[in-house]
Amino acid sequence: YYVDKTAPATEMKIGGDDFSKVDNGVVSEDPEISFSATDAVSGADDAETKLTIEYDSTTISVTDISKSGSKLSELIGTDLVDGTKYKVTFDSKDKAGNQTDSKTATFTYDSSKPEVTIDIITAATRSEYPGIFNKDVTYKLTAKGTNLKEEGLEVTENGTAKTVTWTVTNEGDYEATAQATV
């Protein structure tokens, strides 16, 4: 006989990243959800291993471990909706009854494109010819959106990178601003 006092080892990835990296974040593509439970002594109890997905007023339980690696939309049986918050939890027990700590990630799905605006913020006068002004022109470029990533935004002036300032304008809504003079 065996004495098993250790819960199964579990892993859950969302979009290829560890669940903790996605928790409280925003995803812009339908993420692949992978999950596994292993127990070298008594084995994971398949009947007690489940993925739970909650959104709006819906709760879905996935107990078929072969569904690991499926897209979220496949697991819930419908297309994802922009602005919807999803909570994904993975739990398991082994055959000796040892319960794992839950792995949970809550994230918002947002596939909308950021809104980019360009404003002239100096008192330059535009001539009748396109793109010709009577003095240097300073532009303010603003990108707004809920799924902006700091590492993905770059503004250049004549090939030189400019500093980008990040501001949280509302919960989950970020604004990136860069200024360039041409």
Number of C-alpha atoms within 10 A of each C-alpha: 3 7 8 17 13 17 24 28 16 20 15 24 21 23 17 13 14 15 23 15 11 19 16 15 16 21 18 15 13 19 18 18 23 24 23 21 23 17 17 12 16 19 16 25 19 15 13 14 23 21 26 17 21 16 15 9 5 9 12 14 15 16 15 12 16 11 15 18 19 15 18 22 15 14 19 18 10 9 10 18 13 13 14 13 18 20 18 23 19 25 22 27 26 27 19 17 17 17 18 18 14 12 19 18 22 19 18 23 21 20 17 12 13 15 11 13 12 13 11 14 12 13 12 14 12 13 10 8 7 7 8 13 15 10 12 13 19 16 17 16 17 19 18 19 18 25 20 19 12 12 6 6 11 11 15 12 11 7 7 8 11 13 13 17 12 15 12 12 12 9 7 14 13 19 20 20 18 19 20 17 12 10
